């Protein structure tokens, strides 16, 4: 088994990434709305572990029960 | 000699086909979660030779992730094997052999031992087996890299699902159905990085599977 590679370089900041992944300002504002939706989702949920099973599998299990 | 590679740069050498798109999203989201920066051949504009662009990416990134899970016969009357991934892996291996401190690579596959059948010369190489699923990919990615602060696999999956669920909205806005399109790739990277920064763990919360 291969040893994991230890990442020591600090992760890039969003600003650094934006220099490369140039996105028009208007579009960024639209995408920011999605991010805000995700933020709201995080703040609304209980801090329970997320079930890693795919929703489809969960649906099948629920309907079989 | 080209300049030193980006220590967080990862060249994604993956098939651009519809069936692979879920894994493609998982690659982007997962790498951003680890503080890495994904790159693809399609992100570079211009009409240069594709092979030249690919080699430039290999040289400028610290890591390569070639995915061989779609090395198979094409579905056409005169079926031919898809050799692109293998060809580009050969370039990657050569570059790494010449400059071991500048580059490293991980082969990804969908099934255990498939690589021994498709490319026996890679015997002795531990392939990362993703089972063709985003869950499998994120689990393997979590094992392949180590960073002091990295989110758990369920957290990474949560981000993946959110981005994947919004893929159609992004495609619609870009007026394309191709998730591998340059501008779509860049938006997927941006949103993945932004979401990753929201859930980046610190201290004792870091690196719980």
Interface residues (C-beta under 8 A of the other chain):
Chain A: X1 X2 X4 X5 X6 X7 X8 X9 X10 X11 X12 X14 X17 X18 X20 X21 X22 X23 X27 X28 X30 X31 X32 X34 X35 X38 X39 X41 X42 X49 X50 X51 X52 X54 X55
Chain B: X7 X8 X34 X35 X36 X37 X63 X104 X106 X126 X133 X135 X143 X144 X145 X146 X147 X153 X154 X155 X157 X158 X159 X161 X162 X166 X169 X173 X186 X187 X189 X190 X191 X193 X194 X195 X197 X198 X199 X200
